[in-house]
Amino acid sequence: MDKKIVIIGAGVAGINAATKLVDNGYPGELITIIDKGNDPHNRLPEEVMTGMLGAGGWSDGKLTYHTAIGGVLSKYCGEDKAMELMDQVINNFKRFHPKPDEIFCSDPQEEPEFIKPYFGLRMFPVWHIGSNFLHEIAKAWYQYLIDKGVKFLWNTEVTKILFPTNEIVLGHDYFKYDELIFAVGKSGIDFAQQLSNEYKLPTEPKSVQIGVRFEAPQKYFQKLIDISYDFKLYQKFDNVSLRSFCTNNNAAYVAVEETYGDVTYNGHAKKGKEFENQMTNFGILMEIKGIKDPFEWSRNVVSKLQIDGTGLYYSPGDTRKPGLTSEGSTVSAAQVNWLYLIKVAEVMDPYFKYIVNFIDDMNKVFGFDDDYGIYIPEVKYLSPEPLVDYNNLSLVDFPNVHFIGDALSARGITVSGAQGIYVAEDLLLQNKTEKYPDFIESF
Ligand SMILES: Cc1cc2nc3c(=O)[nH]c(=O)nc-3n(C[C@H](O)[C@H](O)[C@H](O)COP(=O)(O)OP(=O)(O)OC[C@H]3O[C@@H](n4cnc5c(N)ncnc54)[C@H](O)[C@@H]3O)c2cc1C
């Protein structure tokens, strides 16, 4: 019997899962996607995290192509399979792109001498979809799924799921599922945590990922950008490793993220001459191992790095001010002086010094002196990762509930989408073997 599949979250992970299913003949009528945001025709620019294609739909559209970037994938399925799954995600973005010829791939090959001995440079291909094409991609993709019969429930936030009885509670209604794909991304992190507590889901240990978003005129970094557009500088110490993260150039804007009511920072780039600002921004993220309760620790640090309901901005000698968002308003941040950095260092004790050293070392290589600013904090909340069956990302206690994307362990578009496809492949295989017990086909 074909199973009723419900996907919570129309983000990159959920949409790739649904696409894999219908591409392979799974009846779209049996798939329902529930999302608390809007469809692509009604989604507003300020709805950064919710709606069709999720955070990925309003992102910078950079599809990284390496298993060490964007969260965990090969741990579940091995290196070769992970690369093949990522290929499928990239092909989906190309397929629904209005101008696939404009997608380009940066693929740096050699570490430049001038960053040594201060940094290593992690090199991997990145597909640049172009953030201003994402809306059109979302619309075309949505239409494809609608045409295949997939049902969507928009503006519908799920707040309760009864795993033991396979039901989603929506107001007074109980919505039954046979298989549930849980793909709520970062904007659903509270809900994921609530379910984890309620059902006492076993978890895997996690590290802390916290730091700042660095912003400076692009000219200082041009020699590196020419080699690697989305460069990933890294430094490694005993229990702390640092990396530059999600670099944006040319028309680079810092974005405000709100999680748990606190302000944190991220960045994105726009395409089109009218958006160019000759700025570069990127995260400087520390991965800290060995903190007992990493999730609580990060939340606590972030909540202490707020002034008047917003995050902090520091530029030496107030040389720079917070920049403009792509919509033309000032990025929300309270400007602080160097004395305040002592408090920041206390809150992040003993780790802030690694960020200060990282910036000092960058200054030796790129020579920007005081001409930069940092937005504090940037954080990747790695909520406790539920323990899943590595074959199909299902909860060990509830085998018909699959966690995927940022709700599981991903931190980027390609890996999130790949996890969705991985689960869909297993469901297709299950369905085939149930329908035709003698027929086993491997994907
Ligand atoms: C500004 C910004 C720029 C980024 N740039 C890049 C980039 O260039 N490259 C990259 O690889 N990654 C980037 N990312 C990260 C990337 O967007 C995410 O890793 C990716 O979208 C995660 O996919 P997902 O499907 O797991 O979650 P999402 O894409 O976030 O989708 C989750 C969906 O679930 C819905 N949802 C949440 N809770 C509920 C609920 N309770 N009930 C119903 N629906 C719910 C949301 O509305 C959302 O549509 C960026 C993120 C941001 C915020």
The ligand as an SDF file (V2000), in Angstrom:
LIG
                    3D

 53 58  0  0  0  0  0  0  0  0999 V2000
   20.4780   34.8250    5.4010 C   0  0  0  0  0  0  0  0  0  0  0  0
   20.8780   33.3770    5.1620 C   0  0  0  0  0  0  0  0  0  0  0  0
   21.7640   33.0810    4.1280 C   0  0  0  0  0  0  0  0  0  0  0  0
   22.1570   31.7550    3.8930 C   0  0  0  0  0  0  0  0  0  0  0  0
   22.9830   31.4900    2.8400 N   0  0  0  0  0  0  0  0  0  0  0  0
   23.3270   30.2040    2.5660 C   0  0  0  0  0  0  0  0  0  0  0  0
   24.1030   29.8900    1.4170 C   0  0  0  0  0  0  0  0  0  0  0  0
   24.4630   30.7420    0.6090 O   0  0  0  0  0  0  0  0  0  0  0  0
   24.4530   28.5740    1.2100 N   0  0  0  0  0  0  0  0  0  0  0  0
   24.0530   27.5730    2.0540 C   0  0  0  0  0  0  0  0  0  0  0  0
   24.3890   26.4170    1.8070 O   0  0  0  0  0  0  0  0  0  0  0  0
   23.2780   27.8360    3.1340 N   0  0  0  0  0  0  0  0  0  0  0  0
   22.8950   29.1220    3.4030 C   0  0  0  0  0  0  0  0  0  0  0  0
   22.0840   29.3860    4.4870 N   0  0  0  0  0  0  0  0  0  0  0  0
   21.6290   28.2570    5.3120 C   0  0  0  0  0  0  0  0  0  0  0  0
   20.5450   27.4650    4.5530 C   0  0  0  0  0  0  0  0  0  0  0  0
   19.5700   28.3530    4.0850 O   0  0  0  0  0  0  0  0  0  0  0  0
   19.9560   26.4020    5.4600 C   0  0  0  0  0  0  0  0  0  0  0  0
   20.9950   25.5710    5.9150 O   0  0  0  0  0  0  0  0  0  0  0  0
   18.9210   25.5440    4.7080 C   0  0  0  0  0  0  0  0  0  0  0  0
   17.9040   26.3400    4.1730 O   0  0  0  0  0  0  0  0  0  0  0  0
   18.3290   24.5000    5.6570 C   0  0  0  0  0  0  0  0  0  0  0  0
   17.3320   23.7940    4.9790 O   0  0  0  0  0  0  0  0  0  0  0  0
   16.1230   23.1170    5.7980 P   0  0  0  0  0  0  0  0  0  0  0  0
   15.1730   22.6240    4.7770 O   0  0  0  0  0  0  0  0  0  0  0  0
   16.6410   22.2030    6.8130 O   0  0  0  0  0  0  0  0  0  0  0  0
   15.4570   24.3320    6.5880 O   0  0  0  0  0  0  0  0  0  0  0  0
   14.7960   25.6720    6.0040 P   0  0  0  0  0  0  0  0  0  0  0  0
   15.2470   25.9190    4.6060 O   0  0  0  0  0  0  0  0  0  0  0  0
   15.0430   26.7080    7.0230 O   0  0  0  0  0  0  0  0  0  0  0  0
   13.2580   25.3280    5.9580 O   0  0  0  0  0  0  0  0  0  0  0  0
   12.4950   25.0200    7.1060 C   0  0  0  0  0  0  0  0  0  0  0  0
   11.0260   25.2990    6.8030 C   0  0  0  0  0  0  0  0  0  0  0  0
   10.2550   24.7810    7.9010 O   0  0  0  0  0  0  0  0  0  0  0  0
    9.2060   25.6850    8.1920 C   0  0  0  0  0  0  0  0  0  0  0  0
    8.8420   25.4810    9.5980 N   0  0  0  0  0  0  0  0  0  0  0  0
    9.6170   25.6950   10.6960 C   0  0  0  0  0  0  0  0  0  0  0  0
    8.9540   25.3420   11.8130 N   0  0  0  0  0  0  0  0  0  0  0  0
    7.7370   24.9300   11.4140 C   0  0  0  0  0  0  0  0  0  0  0  0
    6.5880   24.4420   12.1270 C   0  0  0  0  0  0  0  0  0  0  0  0
    6.5930   24.2850   13.4490 N   0  0  0  0  0  0  0  0  0  0  0  0
    5.4750   24.1320   11.4240 N   0  0  0  0  0  0  0  0  0  0  0  0
    5.4560   24.2680   10.0580 C   0  0  0  0  0  0  0  0  0  0  0  0
    6.5260   24.7070    9.3460 N   0  0  0  0  0  0  0  0  0  0  0  0
    7.6450   25.0200   10.0080 C   0  0  0  0  0  0  0  0  0  0  0  0
    9.7730   27.0650    7.8850 C   0  0  0  0  0  0  0  0  0  0  0  0
    8.7280   27.9610    7.5520 O   0  0  0  0  0  0  0  0  0  0  0  0
   10.7100   26.7870    6.6980 C   0  0  0  0  0  0  0  0  0  0  0  0
   10.0780   27.0450    5.4550 O   0  0  0  0  0  0  0  0  0  0  0  0
   21.6700   30.7060    4.7350 C   0  0  0  0  0  0  0  0  0  0  0  0
   20.7690   30.9950    5.7690 C   0  0  0  0  0  0  0  0  0  0  0  0
   20.3670   32.3120    5.9880 C   0  0  0  0  0  0  0  0  0  0  0  0
   19.3900   32.6060    7.1000 C   0  0  0  0  0  0  0  0  0  0  0  0
  1  2  1  0
  2  3  1  0
  2 52  2  0
  3  4  2  0
  4  5  1  0
  4 50  1  0
  5  6  2  0
  6  7  1  0
  6 13  1  0
  7  8  2  0
  7  9  1  0
  9 10  1  0
 10 11  2  0
 10 12  1  0
 12 13  2  0
 13 14  1  0
 14 15  1  0
 14 50  1  0
 15 16  1  0
 16 17  1  0
 16 18  1  0
 18 19  1  0
 18 20  1  0
 20 21  1  0
 20 22  1  0
 22 23  1  0
 23 24  1  0
 24 25  2  0
 24 26  1  0
 24 27  1  0
 27 28  1  0
 28 29  2  0
 28 30  1  0
 28 31  1  0
 31 32  1  0
 32 33  1  0
 33 34  1  0
 33 48  1  0
 34 35  1  0
 35 36  1  0
 35 46  1  0
 36 37  1  0
 36 45  1  0
 37 38  2  0
 38 39  1  0
 39 40  1  0
 39 45  2  0
 40 41  1  0
 40 42  2  0
 42 43  1  0
 43 44  2  0
 44 45  1  0
 46 47  1  0
 46 48  1  0
 48 49  1  0
 50 51  2  0
 51 52  1  0
 52 53  1  0
M  END
$$$$
